[in-house]
Amino acid sequence: MNTNELIGTARLMVDDHKGILAMDESFPTANKRFAKLGIPQTVEARRAYREMLVTTPNLGEFISGAILFDETIRQKTKDGTPMIKVLTNSGIIPGIKVDTGTKDLAGHPGEKITEGLDGLSDRLAEYYEMGARFAKWRAVIVIGDGIPTKAAIETNAVTLARYAALCQEAGLVPIVEPEVLMDGDHTMERCFEVTEEVLRTVFNQLYLQGVLPEGIILKPNMVVPGLSCSIQKLNNEVADATVKCLMRSVPAAVPGITFLSGGQSAELASARLNAMNIHFKSKLPWELSFSYGRALQQPALETWLGLDANVQEAQKALYHRAKCNYAARLGEYNSGMETT
């Protein structure tokens, strides 16, 4: 394990107020989003869409890294340039999603476990040789009647820690993503309780597995009410609860926290990140950044619609969202940016 390389990469991923573009959708997820917009669900359509994303002019001004799917890291642009080279030429660090998705957790109805540890060492070695310098693994925690159980939290935490240890051994910075889902009618207070327990458990397992905290990036959910909760919260309230939860559970040695959007709208994800950085940026030991998927991509996808004629406008939409989130990292985002 090259400690200096890991620490250097992790710092670059959250440096200069930039964030991470999550473009690692699996086949089913990508195809589902395409289908809703009448875009063909084909390999070529996915390749063309990803080419549109990675070739966005000046994207590296606001984006430090991009999480790719296995299909994408092997694809090329129309002119034959590997996608991964397009990113590195733009100053964007390539990363790779390495989990193989979630399955039902045996003996625990309604709960999930993420798979993909089998053969992971070999896959990480291949990705490193291809040029990836970080990886991502997502665990899913569901809030519901009697769940999450301690067994589900602990099992997912152990798996995340094993993944992270293997990544660091292979020279890749692990993005550790324990996502407490927004689905449900739970309150923000309940989300706080669960998120705190999940993060404490994850970091305990990371410590037990010998994972270097300075060489990871945490990708958590924000502390928010469930999507169908009758009482929603102001952005400042979400910011206060989220930072309080993180301060209780995340070691100061971790260089950065890059939030997932988790189903929030593009504007809301920017506004809540902005509120955190306005009120807390100077008081925190780690950088607060973004690693958004839909909250960065959706406006571009809805503009593109699978048509070559729309590529330029779609790229403008992606650039705009990246710029908004860059501003949110500075605490300078405002709703007026959405109309200029």
ABEGO torsion letter per residue (X at the ends): XBAAAAAAAAAAAABGGBBBBBAABBAAAAAAAAAAAGBBBBAAAAAAAAAAAAABBGAAAABABBBBBAAAAABBBAAGBBAAAAAAAAGBBBBBBABAEBBBBBGBBGBBBBBGABGAAAAAAAAAAAGBABBBBBBBBBBBBGOBBAAAAAAAAAAAAAAAAAAAAAGBBBBBBBBBBABEABBAAAAAAAAAAAAAAAAAAAAAAGBBAAABBBBBBBBBBBAABABBBBAAAAAAAAAAAAAAABBAABABBBBBAGGBBAAAAAAAAAAAAAAAAAABABBBBBBBBAAAAAAAAAAAGGBAAAAAAAAAAAAAAAAAAAAAAAGABBAAAAAX
